[in-house]
Amino acid sequence: MPDNNAENQPNHLQKANSASQKKYALVTGGGRGIGRAVALRLAQEGYQVAITCRSSVQGAKDLQAELLRLGSDTQVYQADLSDLDQLNRAFDQYMAHYPALDVLVNNAGATIEGGFLQTTPEQFNACVATDLRAPFFMAQRAAKYMIEKDTQGLIVNIASNQGISTFENYPVYGSVKAGLIKLSKHMALELARYGIRVNTVSPGYTNVGWGGTDQPASRKLQKMIPLGGFGRPEQVAGIVAFLTTADAGYMTGANLLADGGLDLPVRADVPVSWIPDSILED
């Protein structure tokens, strides 16, 4: 039976139960889509939320104004996180402004579509740099800052159902997201001694503003999803919000799949060609 007595709970649960302390979060790729929804939800939960963006500058500024109205001291850092100099500069700016970091959400990423035989070294390197190397070193900076501040925090890496299932035309993206899921487990194991939890959320097809969702191939794909239709960014944000709560305080190294059940049946004919070229999750 769970022990609800606060004095008997681990420190990280006690901190999660304390409403008197300000809470701080950094969300990468917060200019639109899933990142925007996560930043908005965390602000609604009382976090002071900072965001990074690469190209969605206006979207990030619009979100900043919205978060300020919610009472969040929101800063926007424009950076291409695939460039480690820009990544480190953005995190240095965060540390100069905020006194602590409770939650890091590594959301920024780039979806690279293309067959194995057609993939170029440039495409390969770009996907690895954005979707694996950037989360690695952003999480490393965040973890060191949490340890320095004695913060038993949370790191959430946004992966993809592509890292679990096998879909045509995503050999690099799928492999990199699988690597991110595995990386998160190694991070969780090493950081547990500091009370820092690391979990992964793997969304399925989530409508982040795609065009052409009423095309025949899109409708066919939606019918193949057992729960029907595409997911919404707000649903992913809800999972991230849950991971910040005391109810999730005993979870680390977990990967939460939210794909509407698409991974359940065996599919050899899932159509993906309707998706616009090189969708960016920033």
Disulfide bonds with the S-S distance in Angstrom:
none
